[in-house]
Amino acid sequence: MNLSKALYRYGRDPLSVALLVCVWVAAAVTFLSLAFLLCYILWQGLPNINLRLFELKYTTENVSMLPAMLDTLIMVVLALLLATPLGIGAAIYLVEYAKRGNKVVGMVRVTADTLAGIPSIVYGLFGMLFFVTYLHMGYSLLAGSCTVAIMILPLIMRTAEEALKAVPDSYREGSYGLGAGKLRTVFAVVLPSAIPGILAGVILGIGRIVGETAALIYTSGTVAALPENVMSSGRTLAVHMYVLASEGLYMKQAYATAVVLVLLVIGINAVSARLARKLMKGN
């Protein structure tokens, strides 16, 4: 429905017309802001992309982003391995096993919402004090992964919870009617039906990990080198771009890194959306 047809349809109610115009304006502003941001980053960064930025070893001459790309991949995998099972497990308990009106359930939800609103710099200070100092992990990819895992845990948990709630009760009743138990119903019927919604939460978590800087500077460090293991210090692409921009000597390379970072996020969203569609068709 285009704007002219919509205005004609709702023309009898001034309030509906006003709300409709507000919606169209908000959508236009959102689209134009995104388009301007992408065009500006591509315009500034594409001319500065060259093969030297993808050399295996970082030096002050090539300021290669390849080590940061590998560090980002390791960070995402480790954080998801830590946060995804915990988040989905907590959501299953809250939706399928906890009794309605349970005070503990309400407390868990309030706690999750509170954790989701805490600034990332606070997570960084907590990770530095607990993982880096108290647990003696040092500035390492593991310490950074544990920190960002705590950051994305409420997001995955709440998204998975809403996805499980969206599964019709008739699915559960049909499974029980066929003689399946509670555990089999959850994992064979309910959970597969909620996978697209759960995947959306995981995608948002990946986006937050890839774009995080403040929490990782205090936990994983800023070493621009290929990691030997998870206890090695390293920087993600976002931290790499921040360091280059803050130094003021490699602004062109910082814009090139921004292009790679944006393309990476767009690629992750595209692949995950395609996967979600396939899962929905499979169900």
C-alpha positions in Angstrom: 0.0 0.0 0.0 1.5 3.3 -1.0 1.1 6.6 0.9 -1.7 8.1 -1.4 -3.9 5.0 -1.2 -3.4 4.8 2.6 -4.3 8.5 3.0 -7.4 8.0 1.0 -8.4 4.9 3.0 -7.9 6.5 6.4 -9.0 10.0 5.3 -12.1 10.0 7.4 -10.1 9.8 10.7 -7.6 12.7 11.2 -5.9 10.8 14.0 -5.3 7.8 11.8 -3.9 10.0 9.0 -1.5 11.7 11.5 -0.3 8.4 12.9 0.2 7.1 9.3 2.2 10.1 8.3 4.4 9.7 11.4 5.0 6.1 10.5 6.0 6.9 7.0 8.3 9.8 8.1 10.0 7.5 10.7 10.5 4.8 8.1 11.9 7.4 5.6 14.3 8.9 8.2 15.5 5.4 9.2 16.1 4.4 5.6 17.9 7.6 4.7 20.1 7.6 7.8 21.2 4.0 7.0 21.8 4.9 3.3 23.8 8.0 4.2 25.9 6.1 6.7 26.7 3.2 4.3 27.4 5.6 1.4 29.7 7.8 3.5 31.7 4.8 4.9 32.0 3.2 1.4 33.0 6.5 -0.2 35.7 7.1 2.4 36.9 3.5 2.8 36.7 1.7 -0.5 39.5 3.7 -2.2 41.8 2.8 0.7 41.4 -0.9 0.6 44.5 -2.8 -0.7 46.2 -6.1 -0.4 48.6 -4.9 2.3 45.7 -4.5 4.7 45.3 -8.3 4.6 48.9 -9.4 5.1 49.5 -12.1 7.7 51.7 -10.0 10.0 50.8 -6.5 11.4 53.4 -3.8 11.0 53.3 0.0 11.3 53.6 0.2 7.6 50.8 -2.1 6.5 48.6 -1.9 9.7 47.1 -5.2 8.5 43.6 -6.0 9.7 43.9 -9.8 9.1 44.9 -10.6 12.7 42.0 -8.6 13.9 39.6 -10.5 11.6 40.8 -13.8 13.0 40.6 -12.4 16.6 37.0 -11.4 15.8 36.1 -14.8 14.6 37.6 -16.5 17.7 35.8 -14.0 19.9 32.4 -14.6 18.3 32.8 -18.4 18.4 33.9 -18.5 22.1 31.3 -16.1 23.3 28.4 -17.9 21.5 29.6 -21.3 22.9 29.4 -19.8 26.4 26.2 -17.7 26.1 23.9 -19.6 23.7 23.4 -22.8 25.7 22.9 -20.9 28.9 20.5 -18.4 27.3 18.4 -21.1 25.6 18.5 -23.3 28.7 17.3 -20.4 30.9 14.5 -19.6 28.4 13.3 -23.2 28.3 13.1 -23.3 32.1 11.2 -20.0 32.3 8.7 -20.9 29.7 8.3 -24.7 30.0 9.1 -25.6 33.5 8.7 -22.7 35.9 5.3 -22.2 37.4 3.2 -19.2 36.4 3.5 -16.4 39.0 6.7 -17.7 40.4 8.6 -14.9 42.1 12.0 -16.3 41.0 10.9 -16.1 37.3 10.0 -12.4 37.8 13.3 -11.7 39.5 15.2 -13.4 36.7 13.4 -11.4 34.0 14.0 -8.1 35.8 17.6 -9.0 36.3 18.0 -9.9 32.6 16.4 -6.6 31.5 18.7 -4.7 33.9 21.8 -6.5 32.6 20.8 -5.7 29.0 20.8 -1.9 29.9 24.1 -1.7 31.6 26.7 0.3 29.6 29.5 -1.8 28.0 32.2 0.1 29.8 30.9 -1.3 33.1 31.1 -4.8 31.7 34.7 -4.0 30.7 35.6 -2.9 34.2 34.0 -6.0 35.7 35.7 -8.2 33.2 39.1 -6.6 34.0 38.6 -7.0 37.8 37.2 -10.5 37.7 38.5 -12.4 34.7 41.7 -10.6 34.0 42.8 -9.9 37.6 41.0 -12.3 40.0 40.9 -15.4 37.8 44.4 -14.5 36.4 43.4 -14.8 32.8 45.3 -11.7 31.9 44.5 -9.7 28.8 43.3 -12.6 26.6 40.7 -13.6 24.1 39.2 -15.9 26.7 38.7 -13.1 29.2 37.2 -10.9 26.4 34.9 -13.8 25.3 33.7 -14.4 28.9 32.9 -10.7 29.3 30.9 -10.3 26.0 29.2 -13.6 26.7 27.7 -12.0 29.9 26.8 -9.0 27.8 24.8 -11.0 25.2 23.4 -13.6 27.6 20.3 -11.5 28.5 19.6 -10.7 24.9 19.7 -14.3 23.8 17.7 -15.4 26.8 14.9 -12.9 26.4 14.7 -13.4 22.6 14.6 -17.2 23.1 11.9 -16.8 25.7 9.7 -14.8 23.4 10.3 -17.3 20.6 9.2 -20.2 22.9 6.1 -18.3 24.0 5.1 -17.8 20.4 4.9 -21.6 19.8 1.2 -22.5 19.9 0.1 -24.6 22.9 -1.6 -27.0 20.4 1.8 -28.2 19.5 2.5 -29.2 23.1 -0.9 -30.7 23.6 -0.6 -32.8 20.4 2.7 -34.1 21.5 1.4 -35.0 24.9 -1.6 -36.7 23.3 0.7 -38.9 21.3 2.4 -40.0 24.6 5.5 -38.0 24.5 7.0 -36.7 27.7 7.8 -33.2 28.8 11.5 -33.4 27.8 10.8 -35.0 24.4 8.1 -32.4 23.7 10.4 -29.5 24.4 13.3 -30.7 22.4 11.5 -32.5 19.5 8.5 -30.2 19.0 8.7 -26.8 20.8 12.4 -26.0 20.3 12.6 -26.7 16.5 9.5 -24.5 16.0 11.2 -21.7 17.9 14.5 -21.9 16.1 14.0 -18.9 13.8 13.2 -16.6 16.7 16.1 -18.0 18.7 18.4 -17.5 15.7 17.3 -13.8 15.6 18.6 -13.3 19.2 21.9 -15.1 18.3 22.3 -12.8 15.3 21.8 -9.7 17.5 24.3 -11.1 19.9 26.9 -11.6 17.1 26.3 -8.0 16.0 27.0 -6.7 19.5 30.2 -8.8 19.8 31.5 -7.6 16.4 30.8 -4.0 17.2 32.0 -4.0 20.8 35.1 -1.9 21.8 34.9 -0.6 25.4 34.5 -3.9 27.1 37.2 -5.6 25.0 39.9 -3.0 25.4 39.9 -3.7 29.2 39.8 -7.5 28.8 41.3 -8.8 25.6 43.7 -6.0 25.1 44.8 -4.3 21.8 47.7 -6.5 20.6 47.7 -6.6 16.8 49.1 -10.0 16.2 47.9 -13.5 15.3 46.9 -15.3 18.5 48.8 -18.4 19.6 45.8 -19.6 21.7 42.8 -18.3 23.6 45.0 -17.0 26.3 46.8 -14.7 23.9 45.9 -11.0 23.8 44.3 -9.6 20.7 42.1 -7.0 19.2 38.8 -7.4 17.2 38.0 -5.4 14.1 36.1 -2.8 16.0 39.0 -2.3 18.5 41.4 -2.2 15.6 39.4 0.6 13.9 39.2 2.5 17.2 42.9 2.3 17.8 43.8 3.4 14.3 41.4 6.3 14.5 42.5 7.4 18.0 46.2 7.4 16.9 45.3 9.8 14.1 48.0 8.5 11.8 46.0 5.9 10.0 42.6 7.4 9.3 42.5 6.0 5.7 43.1 2.5 7.0 40.5 3.1 9.8 37.9 3.9 7.1 38.9 0.8 5.2 38.5 -1.3 8.3 35.0 0.3 8.8 34.1 -0.9 5.3 35.2 -4.5 6.1 33.3 -4.4 9.4 30.1 -3.1 7.8 30.3 -5.7 5.0 30.9 -8.4 7.6 27.8 -7.4 9.6 25.7 -7.3 6.4 27.0 -10.7 5.4 26.2 -12.2 8.7 22.7 -10.8 8.6 22.1 -12.0 5.1 23.4 -15.6 5.8 21.4 -15.8 9.0 18.2 -14.5 7.3 18.6 -17.1 4.6 19.1 -19.8 7.2 16.1 -18.7 9.2 13.9 -18.9 6.0 15.1 -22.4 5.3 14.4 -23.5 8.9 10.9 -22.0 8.7 10.2 -23.9 5.5 11.6 -27.0 7.0 9.2 -26.7 9.9 
